[in-house]
Structure formats: C-alpha cells, structure tokens
C-alpha cells in the first residue's frame, strides 16, 4: 500500500500538473499540497480530502477491532476496551 504522500505526488505527476496548478484545481493552498507530498503530519482531514477527491478517493475514520480466538470463536472488541 502506498503512503499518502507518494500516492498524491505520483497521481499529480501522472496528470502532468505542477504543485501550483494542482493546488488551484483542487481548491487548496499550495502549502497544503506541499505538506501532503512532504509527508507532514500536521494536516487537516478536510484539506486532504479536497486533494484526494481529485482522484476519486477520501480518507475516513475506521473502526479498529481486535480478534480473539481463545475459545475457538472469533470475537471482536474495540482496541481501547480491556
């Protein structure tokens, strides 16, 4: 699975767009595209999704579950529950 920054950079280059032009088309500031492509962690989900929508994708929270087979049955529980 590709990282977010590699995915965005590769897709932008495949589209033949500069960071400046891509930011304009996505409706975000150039700094947003640069931060994403540099792998920065201080990103706003809303801005990341504006960029990803250009490629038909979005990021969304997912529920992480832990599975236990202690009694032979798979059971799920939230990771934070103990």
N, CA, C and O of each residue as an XYZ file, in Angstrom:
328
protein
N       0.841     -1.172      0.000
C       0.000      0.000      0.000
C       0.893      1.244      0.000
O       1.838      1.339      0.783
N       0.590      2.179     -0.869
C       1.361      3.420     -0.955
C       1.023      4.354      0.193
O      -0.097      4.363      0.703
N       2.011      5.136      0.585
C       1.750      6.171      1.588
C       0.952      7.295      0.931
O       0.920      7.418     -0.293
N       0.316      8.103      1.757
C      -0.480      9.223      1.256
C       0.368     10.155      0.408
O      -0.048     10.550     -0.682
N       1.552     10.511      0.892
C       2.357     11.473      0.143
C       2.828     10.922     -1.202
O       2.867     11.656     -2.190
N       3.181      9.651     -1.247
C       3.604      9.045     -2.514
C       2.429      8.939     -3.486
O       2.584      9.189     -4.681
N       1.257      8.569     -2.973
C       0.064      8.450     -3.813
C      -0.270      9.786     -4.473
O      -0.466      9.854     -5.686
N      -0.333     10.848     -3.667
C      -0.701     12.167     -4.205
C       0.346     12.652     -5.202
O      -0.001     13.131     -6.282
N       1.606     12.532     -4.851
C       2.673     13.003     -5.746
C       2.659     12.239     -7.074
O       2.747     12.843     -8.143
N       2.547     10.913     -7.001
C       2.526     10.101     -8.225
C       1.323     10.440     -9.101
O       1.461     10.594    -10.315
N       0.145     10.556     -8.487
C      -1.065     10.865     -9.256
C      -0.981     12.263     -9.880
O      -1.388     12.461    -11.025
N      -0.454     13.223     -9.126
C      -0.313     14.585     -9.653
C       0.617     14.594    -10.858
O       0.328     15.230    -11.872
N       1.733     13.885    -10.742
C       2.691     13.830    -11.847
C       2.108     13.101    -13.054
O       2.337     13.505    -14.195
N       1.351     12.023    -12.806
C       0.686     11.305    -13.903
C      -0.262     12.228    -14.655
O      -0.431     12.103    -15.868
N      -0.878     13.155    -13.928
C      -1.806     14.107    -14.542
C      -1.059     15.250    -15.232
O      -1.674     16.084    -15.896
N       0.255     15.288    -15.078
C       1.063     16.316    -15.728
C       0.874     17.705    -15.129
O       0.973     18.708    -15.835
N       0.602     17.763    -13.831
C       0.348     19.044    -13.177
C       1.477     19.430    -12.237
O       2.061     18.582    -11.562
N       1.774     20.714    -12.204
C       2.695     21.227    -11.201
C       1.961     21.267     -9.867
O       0.735     21.166     -9.827
N       2.695     21.411     -8.793
C       2.047     21.545     -7.488
C       1.136     22.766     -7.477
O       0.040     22.724     -6.918
N       1.588     23.844     -8.089
C       0.802     25.071     -8.108
C      -0.525     24.882     -8.841
O      -1.581     25.262     -8.335
N      -0.465     24.300    -10.018
C      -1.671     24.090    -10.821
C      -2.605     23.082    -10.144
O      -3.824     23.254    -10.150
N      -2.025     22.042     -9.568
C      -2.826     21.043     -8.890
C      -3.561     21.658     -7.703
O      -4.752     21.410     -7.517
N      -2.866     22.452     -6.905
C      -3.488     23.113     -5.750
C      -4.652     23.983     -6.204
O      -5.710     23.997     -5.575
N      -4.451     24.702     -7.293
C      -5.503     25.564     -7.840
C      -6.727     24.745     -8.245
O      -7.858     25.106     -7.921
N      -6.493     23.639     -8.957
C      -7.602     22.794     -9.412
C      -8.323     22.125     -8.241
O      -9.537     21.926     -8.289
N      -7.568     21.776     -7.182
C      -8.158     21.119     -6.017
C      -8.837     22.116     -5.084
O      -9.614     21.726     -4.212
N      -8.546     23.388     -5.265
C      -9.152     24.408     -4.419
C      -8.520     24.519     -3.043
O      -9.182     24.872     -2.067
N      -7.217     24.209     -2.978
C      -6.487     24.321     -1.710
C      -5.257     25.199     -1.924
O      -4.853     25.470     -3.055
N      -4.681     25.631     -0.822
C      -3.457     26.421     -0.888
C      -2.289     25.536     -1.324
O      -2.279     24.334     -1.059
N      -1.328     26.126     -1.978
C      -0.129     25.411     -2.403
C       0.553     24.734     -1.214
O       1.085     23.632     -1.349
N       0.537     25.382     -0.063
C       1.175     24.791      1.128
C       0.531     23.462      1.515
O       1.211     22.588      2.053
N      -0.750     23.295      1.257
C      -1.432     22.027      1.567
C      -0.845     20.905      0.716
O      -0.513     19.838      1.233
N      -0.719     21.143     -0.579
C      -0.158     20.131     -1.479
C       1.284     19.832     -1.082
O       1.682     18.669     -1.036
N       2.054     20.847     -0.801
C       3.454     20.641     -0.407
C       3.562     19.839      0.879
O       4.386     18.930      0.978
N       2.725     20.173      1.878
C       2.761     19.434      3.143
C       2.407     17.962      2.935
O       3.048     17.078      3.502
N       1.384     17.706      2.120
C       0.992     16.320      1.851
C       2.138     15.572      1.180
O       2.502     14.477      1.608
N       2.706     16.159      0.130
C       3.760     15.485     -0.625
C       5.048     15.331      0.175
O       5.867     14.468     -0.142
N       5.240     16.141      1.193
C       6.425     16.023      2.053
C       6.190     15.060      3.210
O       7.096     14.796      3.999
N       4.973     14.539      3.308
C       4.671     13.578      4.361
C       4.504     14.206      5.739
O       4.696     13.538      6.755
N       4.150     15.478      5.777
C       3.955     16.169      7.058
C       2.763     15.570      7.793
O       1.859     15.015      7.170
N       2.763     15.681      9.107
C       1.688     15.084      9.894
C       0.658     16.099     10.383
O      -0.388     15.710     10.904
N       0.932     17.375     10.225
C       0.004     18.408     10.701
C      -0.964     18.839      9.598
O      -0.971     19.992      9.167
N      -1.774     17.885      9.158
C      -2.703     18.117      8.061
C      -4.145     18.101      8.548
O      -4.482     17.387      9.493
N      -4.981     18.882      7.906
C      -6.409     18.866      8.208
C      -7.088     17.859      7.288
O      -6.887     17.885      6.073
N      -7.891     16.972      7.871
C      -8.569     15.931      7.095
C      -9.396     16.525      5.963
O      -9.428     15.978      4.860
N     -10.060     17.632      6.229
C     -10.889     18.283      5.209
C     -10.056     18.684      3.989
O     -10.489     18.492      2.853
N      -8.873     19.234      4.219
C      -7.996     19.660      3.119
C      -7.424     18.454      2.376
O      -7.332     18.458      1.148
N      -7.044     17.433      3.122
C      -6.529     16.212      2.491
C      -7.602     15.621      1.587
O      -7.307     15.188      0.473
N      -8.847     15.600      2.060
C      -9.929     15.049      1.247
C     -10.221     15.887      0.017
O     -10.621     15.339     -1.011
N     -10.035     17.196      0.088
C     -10.201     18.031     -1.112
C      -9.208     17.600     -2.179
O      -9.537     17.542     -3.364
N      -7.993     17.301     -1.746
C      -6.952     16.853     -2.677
C      -7.281     15.456     -3.202
O      -7.217     15.218     -4.408
N      -7.630     14.540     -2.313
C      -7.901     13.158     -2.724
C      -9.119     13.035     -3.629
O      -9.175     12.139     -4.472
N     -10.091     13.920     -3.466
C     -11.283     13.883     -4.314
C     -10.937     14.085     -5.783
O     -11.694     13.673     -6.662
N      -9.811     14.709     -6.049
C      -9.355     14.889     -7.434
C      -9.112     13.528     -8.093
O      -9.167     13.405     -9.317
N      -8.843     12.511     -7.273
C      -8.566     11.172     -7.783
C      -9.658     10.177     -7.415
O      -9.480      8.968     -7.568
N     -10.793     10.687     -6.928
C     -11.910      9.817     -6.591
C     -11.734      9.069     -5.283
O     -12.289      7.982     -5.117
N     -10.970      9.629     -4.348
C     -10.730      8.982     -3.061
C     -11.016      9.945     -1.919
O     -11.057     11.159     -2.117
N     -11.213      9.398     -0.722
C     -11.309     10.183      0.514
C     -10.726      9.352      1.652
O     -10.637      8.127      1.571
N     -10.336     10.044      2.705
C      -9.926      9.378      3.942
C     -11.067      9.487      4.926
O     -11.761     10.503      4.981
N     -11.259      8.443      5.700
C     -12.315      8.454      6.711
C     -11.874      7.607      7.890
O     -11.068      6.690      7.728
N     -12.393      7.902      9.076
C     -12.060      7.072     10.237
C     -12.563      5.642     10.046
O     -13.611      5.416      9.442
N     -11.809      4.696     10.561
C     -12.209      3.293     10.503
C     -12.144      2.694     11.908
O     -11.264      3.037     12.698
N     -13.054      1.827     12.201
C     -13.059      1.165     13.495
C     -12.039      0.041     13.483
O     -12.098     -0.852     12.638
N     -11.113      0.087     14.413
C     -10.119     -0.981     14.528
C     -10.602     -1.971     15.573
O     -10.991     -1.585     16.676
N     -10.575     -3.216     15.230
C     -11.047     -4.272     16.138
C      -9.921     -5.271     16.380
O      -9.063     -5.485     15.523
N      -9.941     -5.866     17.544
C      -9.002     -6.927     17.885
C      -9.800     -8.226     17.927
O     -10.896     -8.272     18.485
N      -9.249     -9.268     17.341
C      -9.949    -10.547     17.301
C      -9.266    -11.537     18.232
O      -8.039    -11.612     18.296
N     -10.083    -12.292     18.947
C      -9.581    -13.259     19.917
C     -10.133    -14.634     19.575
O     -11.331    -14.788     19.339
N      -9.276    -15.611     19.551
C      -9.692    -16.988     19.269
C      -9.478    -17.894     20.470
O      -9.321    -19.104     20.302
N      -9.469    -17.338     21.684
C      -9.174    -18.112     22.897
C     -10.117    -19.299     23.075
O      -9.681    -20.373     23.490
N     -11.399    -19.123     22.767
C     -12.363    -20.221     22.942
C     -12.759    -20.852     21.606
O     -13.741    -21.590     21.518
N     -11.988    -20.550     20.584
C     -12.277    -21.115     19.269
C     -13.209    -20.273     18.427
O     -13.393    -20.560     17.244
N     -13.805    -19.236     19.007
C     -14.695    -18.340     18.269
C     -14.033    -16.984     18.100
O     -13.368    -16.483     19.007
N     -14.220    -16.409     16.950
C     -13.691    -15.066     16.732
C     -14.630    -14.054     17.348
O     -15.826    -14.052     17.060
N     -14.097    -13.203     18.186
C     -14.860    -12.149     18.808
C     -14.141    -10.841     18.595
O     -12.914    -10.791     18.674
N     -14.861     -9.805     18.334
C     -14.218     -8.509     18.144
C     -14.526     -7.607     19.324
O     -15.573     -7.726     19.960
N     -13.607     -6.710     19.605
C     -13.804     -5.705     20.635
C     -13.013     -4.468     20.232
O     -12.066     -4.559     19.452
N     -13.395     -3.330     20.755
C     -12.633     -2.131     20.487
C     -11.262     -2.264     21.114
O     -11.123     -2.842     22.191
N     -10.253     -1.737     20.452
C      -8.874     -1.856     20.929
C      -8.721     -1.225     22.312
O      -7.966     -1.742     23.136
N      -9.408     -0.138     22.581
C      -9.251      0.565     23.855
C      -9.985     -0.095     25.007
O      -9.778      0.284     26.160
N     -10.832     -1.064     24.729
C     -11.549     -1.770     25.794
C     -10.690     -2.902     26.326
O     -10.102     -3.658     25.553
N     -10.618     -3.018     27.607
C      -9.881     -4.133     28.222
C     -10.675     -4.783     29.295
O     -10.208     -5.737     29.917
